[in-house]
Amino acid sequence: MNIPITMADILFAAFAAGIVLFIVRVMSQLFRSLTNRSTIFILGNTPLDPSKLEDITQKCYNLFPIESFKWEGSTFTRGTNLRMITSTNSTFQGKFIGVNSDDIVCLLTDQCVIAQEINTILSIQEL
């Protein structure tokens, strides 16, 4: 049994394939962003606004309630200035905010809030 295929059938199939491809790409990006725990929250291209800094800091304190943690024999407490080098050879300097129950460390720098998983950190130094 031969069923004739028209140009409209071909265009519909191409359109449907494009939609399916788009959905697959969006879902893969969403999955990748949800599984990537090494996250940098950029708060703007300019230094943090001092009027908003208190609100941001308070929200970070709530998200990262543990005030101290040990790293290779050194204990770091909230408010300490740190330099952190990650497994991607990124270096961040900022004020230590805290740690949460998922072992994620939070630093507040001049321009962003850094949330880094402890097992991806190569070294931490107090400044």
Secondary structure by P-SEA (a helix, b strand, c coil): cbbbbcaaaaaaaaaaaaaaaaaaaaaaaaaaaaaccbbbbbcccccccccaaaaaaaaaaaaccccccccccccccccccbbbbcccccccccccccccccbbbbbbcccbbbbbbcccccccccc
